[in-house]
Amino acid sequence: MMKILYIDGVGPFGGASRSLFEAVRKLKAHEGVLPHFLIAKGTASEYYNQVTVDTITTRGLTRFDNTEYSHYRGLRWLVLLRELAYFPYTLIAIARAHSRWKDISAIHVNEITELIPGLIAKRVFKVPLIVHVRSAQSKRLGSLRSRWIYHALKKQVDGIIAIDETVRATLPIDLPVTVIHNSFAMQPNQRPDQGIIEKIERLPPAGLTIGFVGNLHVSKGILDLLEAANIVATSGRTVNYVIVGGHTRADKGFKGWLLRRAGLTQNLDTELSRRIHTYRLENRFHLLGPTADIQSVYARIDVLCFPSHFDAPGRPIFEAAFFGVPCVTCVSAPKSDTLVPGTTGLVARQSDPQDLAAAIVRFADDRPSVQRMGENSRELANTNFDPAKNATKLMQLYQAVISSARG
């Protein structure tokens, strides 16, 4: 049996935590992995606790963000104050883990932003370190922070995983990187969320139903989608927008005020409601809230729209693909392992509601293309995002790095 310590510093349940949960569930059931979790407090723990042997939860883990969308610049450097504040909690949590858990075989960091806790844990446990890279990295390869990160990856990290070729392309070519796609497992025993099913089925008739799945954050492009919906409405097309997701915890007090002043706050529920009312889209743009029954949502939409600012295909794209749902997304250089423009979906320019609206109109006016691209999406998903295939690849990587360290 192989004891793996998983480190995840993002408390709220989202795409990254869902991907890790899916992988660990398969590894535990079929590959003999004994998962142990060191995580930040949040809703993700509800899922990890379904598969873990044991969990240590802390208030926060120190992170360092060098992704293309949110690398430190300008007022974003203020975020480092939070990371410094979490550093004592990080040290205490790792010490607790070392005291409680013996014979850990390897450490798996769920995102490169948690590289610092991973490096500390590697030094404490003296075992191999595997780092998952789930977000496109900063293009400023010559910056001091990029050079430090890539030096650490090359010299101190034993295994590097990129979730797709898009993310792999943002890492230095000389780094040994294994591409292992995320997975989505159908849940035949999933309890249907009758509330959200009824909300979708009671929507007014429309020529097309667009779905959005994710947190209501600026970075996910939800405001771009709303602006596009207004443009589409003025063109005379009848399109329903099913918005499934919530907002993460709201920062309060001085911290909340500081983040708002710096323009770093992400939650948009008030602004979304205001604009929906202003554009008179109450009968078309529907904020349905979060649900665990994401399968029922994908089965009831025609097209998945994910206009993220991360310049990378998001998890909802391939999740929806398993249900024969094509996508509209905003990736400047899509790779064929996740998206084939015109074949599995359409690409719009990032932060361009007009171009996003044009893609939606194209689908609204050409339903045969919706069907054709949906079937192509399903075929691509079954090829690259199968849980069993990717769990096997991950297990092979564990075995390789552990064997190399022992040798």
C-alpha positions in Angstrom: 0.0 0.0 0.0 1.1 3.5 -0.8 0.5 6.4 1.6 0.2 9.7 -0.2 0.0 13.0 1.5 -2.1 15.5 -0.5 -1.7 19.2 0.1 -4.5 21.6 -1.0 -4.5 25.2 0.1 -7.7 26.3 -1.6 -10.5 25.9 0.9 -13.7 26.3 -1.3 -14.7 23.4 -3.4 -14.0 24.1 -7.1 -12.5 22.7 -10.3 -9.1 21.9 -8.8 -10.4 20.2 -5.7 -13.1 18.3 -7.7 -10.3 17.0 -10.0 -8.2 15.8 -7.1 -11.2 14.2 -5.4 -12.1 12.3 -8.6 -8.5 11.1 -9.0 -8.1 10.0 -5.3 -11.4 8.2 -5.3 -10.3 6.1 -8.2 -6.8 5.5 -6.8 -8.1 4.5 -3.4 -10.7 2.1 -4.9 -8.6 0.4 -7.5 -4.9 1.2 -7.1 -4.3 0.7 -3.4 -3.5 4.2 -2.4 -4.0 5.4 1.2 -4.7 9.1 0.9 -4.0 11.6 3.7 -5.0 15.2 3.4 -3.5 18.4 4.6 -5.9 21.2 3.6 -7.1 24.7 4.2 -10.5 25.1 5.9 -13.4 25.2 3.4 -16.1 23.3 1.6 -13.6 21.1 -0.2 -13.0 19.1 3.0 -16.6 17.8 2.7 -15.5 15.9 -0.4 -12.0 14.9 0.7 -13.4 13.4 3.8 -15.3 10.9 1.6 -12.0 9.4 0.4 -9.4 10.2 3.0 -7.8 7.9 5.6 -7.1 11.0 7.8 -7.3 14.8 7.4 -5.6 17.8 9.0 -7.4 21.0 8.4 -5.8 24.4 9.1 -7.0 28.0 8.8 -4.9 28.6 5.7 -1.8 27.5 3.8 0.8 29.8 2.4 0.5 30.1 -1.4 2.5 31.9 -4.1 0.7 32.8 -7.2 2.6 33.0 -10.5 -0.2 32.1 -12.8 -0.7 34.2 -16.0 -4.0 35.7 -14.8 -3.2 36.5 -11.2 0.6 36.7 -10.8 1.7 39.5 -8.5 1.7 43.0 -10.0 0.6 46.4 -8.8 -1.8 46.2 -5.9 -1.9 42.4 -6.2 1.3 42.3 -4.2 -0.9 43.1 -1.1 -2.1 39.5 -1.4 1.3 38.4 0.0 0.3 39.9 3.3 -2.3 37.1 3.6 0.3 34.5 2.6 2.7 35.7 5.3 -0.1 35.6 7.8 -0.8 31.9 6.9 2.9 30.9 7.2 2.7 30.0 11.0 -0.4 27.9 10.3 1.4 26.2 7.5 4.4 25.3 9.7 2.1 24.1 12.6 -0.1 22.0 10.2 3.0 20.3 8.6 4.4 19.5 12.1 1.1 18.0 13.2 1.0 15.9 10.0 4.6 14.6 10.6 3.7 13.8 14.2 0.6 11.9 13.3 1.4 10.2 10.1 4.4 7.9 9.7 5.7 6.1 6.6 4.4 8.6 4.1 5.5 7.4 0.6 5.2 10.7 -1.3 3.7 14.2 -1.2 1.3 15.4 -3.9 0.7 19.2 -4.1 -2.6 19.9 -5.8 -1.5 23.1 -7.5 1.8 24.8 -8.0 0.6 27.8 -6.0 1.1 25.5 -2.9 4.7 24.9 -3.8 6.0 26.5 -0.6 4.1 24.1 1.8 5.1 21.3 -0.5 8.8 22.1 -0.3 8.6 22.4 3.5 6.8 19.1 3.8 9.4 17.4 1.6 12.1 18.6 3.8 10.2 17.4 7.0 9.1 14.0 5.6 12.1 13.4 3.4 10.0 11.8 0.7 9.5 12.6 -3.0 7.4 15.6 -4.0 5.0 15.7 -6.9 3.5 19.1 -8.0 0.3 19.4 -10.1 0.2 22.4 -12.4 -3.4 23.2 -13.2 -3.2 26.8 -14.3 -1.4 28.5 -17.2 1.8 30.1 -15.7 3.1 33.6 -16.2 4.6 34.3 -19.5 7.3 36.4 -17.8 9.8 33.6 -17.7 12.7 35.9 -17.0 11.2 37.4 -13.8 12.9 36.7 -10.5 9.8 34.8 -9.2 9.5 32.7 -12.3 13.2 31.8 -12.2 12.9 30.8 -8.5 9.9 28.7 -9.2 11.4 26.9 -12.1 14.7 26.3 -10.3 12.7 24.7 -7.4 10.7 22.6 -9.9 13.9 21.4 -11.6 16.1 20.8 -8.5 13.7 19.9 -5.7 10.5 18.5 -7.2 10.5 14.8 -8.2 7.4 14.8 -10.5 5.6 17.5 -12.4 2.1 17.1 -13.8 0.4 19.4 -16.2 -3.4 18.9 -16.7 -3.2 19.5 -20.5 -1.0 20.6 -23.3 -2.2 24.2 -22.9 -0.7 24.4 -19.4 2.3 22.4 -20.4 3.2 25.0 -23.0 3.5 27.7 -20.3 6.3 25.7 -18.6 9.9 25.7 -19.7 10.6 23.1 -22.3 13.5 21.6 -20.4 11.4 20.6 -17.4 10.4 17.0 -17.3 6.6 17.3 -17.3 4.0 14.5 -17.5 0.6 15.5 -19.0 -2.2 13.7 -17.1 -5.7 15.1 -17.9 -8.3 15.7 -15.3 -11.2 13.2 -15.2 -14.9 13.1 -14.7 -16.7 10.1 -13.4 -20.4 9.6 -14.0 -22.2 8.9 -10.7 -25.1 6.5 -11.4 -26.2 6.7 -7.8 -26.1 10.6 -7.6 -29.1 11.9 -5.8 -30.9 14.2 -8.2 -31.2 17.8 -7.1 -34.9 18.1 -7.8 -34.8 21.8 -6.9 -32.4 22.8 -9.6 -33.9 20.3 -12.1 -37.3 22.0 -11.7 -35.8 25.4 -12.0 -34.3 24.5 -15.4 -37.3 22.7 -16.7 -39.6 25.6 -15.8 -37.6 28.1 -17.8 -39.6 29.9 -20.5 -39.2 28.4 -24.0 -36.1 29.4 -25.9 -34.2 28.4 -29.1 -31.0 27.6 -27.2 -30.0 27.0 -23.6 -26.5 28.1 -22.6 -25.0 26.8 -19.4 -22.4 28.3 -17.1 -20.8 26.3 -14.3 -18.4 27.8 -11.8 -18.0 30.4 -9.1 -19.4 33.8 -9.8 -16.1 35.5 -10.1 -14.7 38.2 -12.4 -12.0 35.7 -13.4 -14.5 33.2 -14.7 -15.9 35.7 -17.2 -19.4 35.8 -15.8 -19.8 39.5 -16.4 -18.6 39.0 -20.0 -21.3 36.4 -20.5 -24.0 38.7 -19.1 -22.9 41.5 -21.4 -23.0 39.0 -24.3 -26.5 37.9 -23.3 -27.7 41.5 -23.5 -26.2 41.8 -27.0 -27.8 38.5 -28.1 -31.2 39.6 -26.7 -31.1 42.8 -28.8 -30.5 40.7 -31.9 -33.8 39.0 -31.4 -32.6 35.5 -30.5 -34.3 33.8 -27.6 -31.6 32.2 -25.5 -31.8 31.0 -21.9 -28.8 31.2 -19.6 -28.5 28.7 -16.8 -25.9 30.0 -14.3 -24.9 27.3 -11.8 -22.5 28.2 -9.1 -22.1 30.4 -6.1 -19.6 32.7 -4.6 -16.8 31.9 -2.2 -16.6 33.3 1.3 -16.8 37.1 1.4 -13.9 38.8 3.1 -15.2 41.2 5.9 -13.8 43.9 8.0 -10.6 45.7 7.2 -9.4 42.8 5.0 -12.6 43.0 2.9 -12.3 46.8 2.7 -8.7 46.6 1.6 -9.4 44.0 -1.1 -12.3 46.0 -2.4 -10.2 49.2 -2.5 -7.5 47.3 -4.4 -9.9 45.9 -6.9 -9.0 42.3 -5.8 -12.4 41.2 -4.6 -14.1 38.6 -6.9 -17.6 38.1 -5.7 -20.3 39.6 -7.9 -23.7 38.6 -6.8 -24.9 42.2 -6.1 -23.4 43.6 -9.4 -24.9 40.7 -11.4 -28.4 41.2 -10.0 -28.2 45.0 -10.8 -27.1 44.4 -14.4 -29.7 41.7 -15.0 -32.4 44.1 -13.8 -31.0 47.0 -15.9 -30.9 44.9 -19.0 -34.3 43.4 -18.3 -33.0 39.9 -18.6 -34.8 38.4 -15.5 -36.6 35.9 -17.8 -33.5 34.8 -19.6 -30.4 35.0 -17.3 -31.1 32.7 -14.3 -28.8 32.5 -11.3 -29.6 29.1 -9.9 -27.0 28.8 -7.2 -24.6 25.8 -6.6 -25.4 22.1 -6.7 -23.7 18.8 -6.2 -25.8 17.3 -8.9 -23.9 18.8 -11.8 -24.9 15.8 -14.1 -28.5 16.9 -14.2 -27.4 20.4 -15.3 -25.3 19.2 -18.2 -28.1 16.9 -19.3 -30.4 19.9 -19.7 -28.3 22.4 -21.5 -27.4 22.7 -25.2 -24.1 24.6 -25.0 -21.6 25.1 -22.2 -20.1 28.7 -22.1 -16.9 29.1 -20.1 -15.4 32.6 -20.9 -12.7 32.4 -18.3 -9.9 35.0 -18.1 -7.3 32.2 -17.3 -6.6 31.6 -21.0 -7.0 27.9 -20.5 -9.8 25.4 -21.0 -11.7 24.9 -17.7 -12.9 21.7 -16.2 -16.6 22.3 -17.1 -15.7 22.0 -20.8 -14.8 18.4 -20.6 -17.4 17.6 -18.0 -20.1 18.8 -20.3 -18.5 17.0 -23.2 -19.3 13.7 -21.6 -23.0 14.6 -22.1 -22.6 15.6 -25.7 -22.5 19.3 -25.0 -20.2 21.5 -27.0 -18.6 24.7 -25.6 -17.9 28.3 -26.2 -14.7 29.4 -24.5 -11.9 32.0 -24.6 -8.5 30.3 -25.2 -6.0 32.2 -27.3 -4.1 29.1 -28.4 -6.3 26.0 -28.0 -4.6 22.6 -28.1 -6.3 19.6 -29.7 -6.2 17.5 -26.6 -8.9 19.7 -25.0 -10.6 21.8 -27.7 -10.7 21.7 -31.5 -12.2 25.0 -32.8 -15.1 24.4 -35.1 -15.1 20.7 -34.3 -15.8 20.4 -30.5 -16.7 24.0 -29.8 -16.2 27.6 -30.6 -13.5 30.1 -29.4 -14.2 33.8 -28.7 -11.7 36.5 -27.9 -11.1 36.9 -24.2 -13.0 39.7 -22.4 -14.8 40.5 -25.6 -18.6 40.3 -25.1 -19.3 41.2 -28.7 -17.3 38.2 -30.0 -18.8 36.0 -27.3 -22.2 37.0 -28.4 -21.3 36.2 -32.0 -20.4 32.6 -31.0 -23.7 32.2 -29.1 -25.6 33.5 -32.1 -23.9 31.1 -34.4 -25.0 28.1 -32.2 -28.5 29.6 -31.9 -28.8 29.8 -35.7 -27.3 26.4 -36.4 -28.6 23.7 -34.3 -27.2 20.9 -36.4 -23.7 22.2 -35.5 -24.7 22.0 -31.8 -25.4 18.3 -32.3 -22.3 17.6 -34.4 -19.9 19.4 -32.1 -21.5 17.8 -29.1 -20.8 14.3 -30.4 -17.3 15.2 -31.3 -16.8 16.6 -27.8 -18.1 13.3 -26.3 -15.6 11.3 -28.3 -12.7 13.6 -27.2 -13.7 13.4 -23.6 -13.8 9.6 -23.7 -10.4 9.5 -25.2 -8.5 12.0 -22.9 -10.6 12.3 -19.7 -11.4 8.8 -18.7 -11.0 8.3 -14.9 -9.5 4.8 -15.1 -6.9 5.7 -17.8 -5.7 8.8 -16.0 -5.7 7.1 -12.5 -3.4 4.5 -14.0 -1.1 7.2 -15.4 -1.0 8.9 -12.0 -0.2 5.7 -10.2 2.6 4.9 -12.7 4.1 8.4 -11.9 3.9 7.7 -8.1 5.7 4.4 -8.6 8.4 5.9 -10.8 9.3 8.8 -8.4 9.2 6.6 -5.3 11.3 3.9 -6.9 13.8 6.5 -8.1 14.0 8.0 -4.7 14.6 4.6 -3.1 17.2 3.8 -5.7 
